[in-house]
Amino acid sequence: MTTNTMDAGANPALANDLINQALASVEKNEEVAPEIKAPIDTLVTLPGGFISDGEVIKTVEVRELTGRDEEALSKATTIGRLLNTVLTRGVVKIGELPATEELLNTMLAGDREAAMLGIHQVTFGNPVELNGYCSGCDERKGVLIDLLKDLEMKTLEDSIADRVFKVQGRKDEYTVTLPNGLVQKELQANLEKTVSELSSILLQGTVTEINGTVVYSKNSIQNMGVVDRRTISEEIAKRNPGPVFKDVTVECPDCSGEVVVPINLGSLFQF
């Protein structure tokens, strides 16, 4: 019997609700896509910034996904593998550096999500038609969503200093880093685990010191107090840059009601 398993996007204490939103299970949209605007720019501005040799790189170059990419994506067995395939195939350069999976793994999770959003826009255009529930019609409706206008993008004020911060717990002080691609992929690969186990994965990848002592093992994370674990998770969620995936409410095209549309990377990339 499985209990207390992760419901992506429904656990704010897990810290990175952006990651959870991206992993949410969504119903496929079988309707015909609307006419869309042609993409005009393959450069994506990073909300956090990629650090290379002490310098901050603020852009990545992305490309349109092709039929060959679609074939590879159709073989992905989990949403996590699908999104990672989108990223590794769709990002061409990080600044002037050729994009490799090793470099992508060190990017901030929020930067990776911003890059995937850019890949979606250059592939499918903008606006995009998504399904939502209309309370007036009492049924699901396809509506146009402008991803550039309807999604908030959180940025780091200081791309270097703001990615490492201190959190004061009830007794201990923690040094914390924002989650990177390796942490994001580890979470994606373990969605069958409980919320508490996923919290440990997140904290093991982001808590670097406890009272100035380097954290080497999962045992240190498991020995942390529940309140401190939740406090750190909340701070990560509050500080994490990137697109803020959430429900968007738009006017129904057929009645005076409102259509509530859940937006996340899982709902955007349907293969």
Buried (B, 14 or more C-beta within 10 A) or exposed (E): EEEEEBEBBEBEBBBBBBBBBBBBEBEEBEEEEEEBEEBEEBEBBBBBBBBBEEEBBBBBBBBBBEEEBEEBBEEBEEBBBBBBBBBBBBBEBBBEEEBEEEBBBBBBBBBBBBBBBBBBBBBBBBBBBBBBBBEBBEEBBBBBBEBEEBBEBBBBEEBEEBBEBEBEBEEBEBBBBBBBBBBBBBBBBBBEBBBBBBBBBBBBBBBEBBEEEEBEEEEBBEEBEEEBBBBBBBBBBEBBBBBBBBEBEBEBEEBEBBBBBBBBBBBBBBB
